[in-house]
């Protein structure tokens, strides 16, 4: 063995010995980690209200065989006031709104801003920022398994699988539905924010005993979030497959959502003009 190779070999052995007995940090308990995620979300809600972005929603209507029968797209400018999404539609099916429709959207948005600025409501549960709160409803009645640490998009991420516990005590319809859900959640280890959520119904869920509506097994939702800075993460895309029956009508939809062009803006200006200043 040459002296140079011998030195490298000895160095490698020393490193191996030094690393022996060192274990990676333990993975936090899922419930404790969720509390941290929710706390971080509350702290960044105020930061979120300094941003506006564009959102494109493409909705595909499917027949019983899964064939697309109709496609619609809608593009909007979105921002938040008092925890509530303000949506100003700008395009339908790729075509800009007429001057008349733009004026109507402007006036509608202005009224919403004034209403929520005077009497802020709780943060909305829907897409574009509110879905992180759905996670609390899901994991409150779920069993977690297979905790692991992975590299996800170049960042250290904690991953858990979960499945609704049929024996769990549910509070309200959201948690009753959550007991029928299963999936996987990715949580960014540094920022304690949800990076990705994959969830699906593993069983049918009936509303009003099935007389009013029912969500069919296989209905799914995948959500991706990315960091914007200042600890803020925002939804950048989602893929939903919906199979529901409302009264006597069956609906099958694929909903593709993309959020982009995130920009800072002055909320005071938005309150004056009814749309985010660029």
Buried (B, 14 or more C-beta within 10 A) or exposed (E): EEEEEEEEEEEEEEEEEEEEEEEEEEBBEBEEBBEEBBEBBEEBBEBBBBBBBBBBBBBBBBEEEEEEEEEEBBBBBBBBBBBBBBBBBBBBEEEEBEEEEBEEBBEBBBEBBEBBBEEEEEBBEEBBBBBBBBBBBBBBBBBBEEBEBEEBEEBEBBBBBBBBBEEBEBEEEBBBBBBBBBBBBBBBBEBBBBBBBBBBBEBBBBBEEEEEBBBBEEBBBBBBBBBBEEBBBBBBBBBBBBBBBEEEEEEBBBBBBBBEEBBEBEBEEBBEEBBBEE
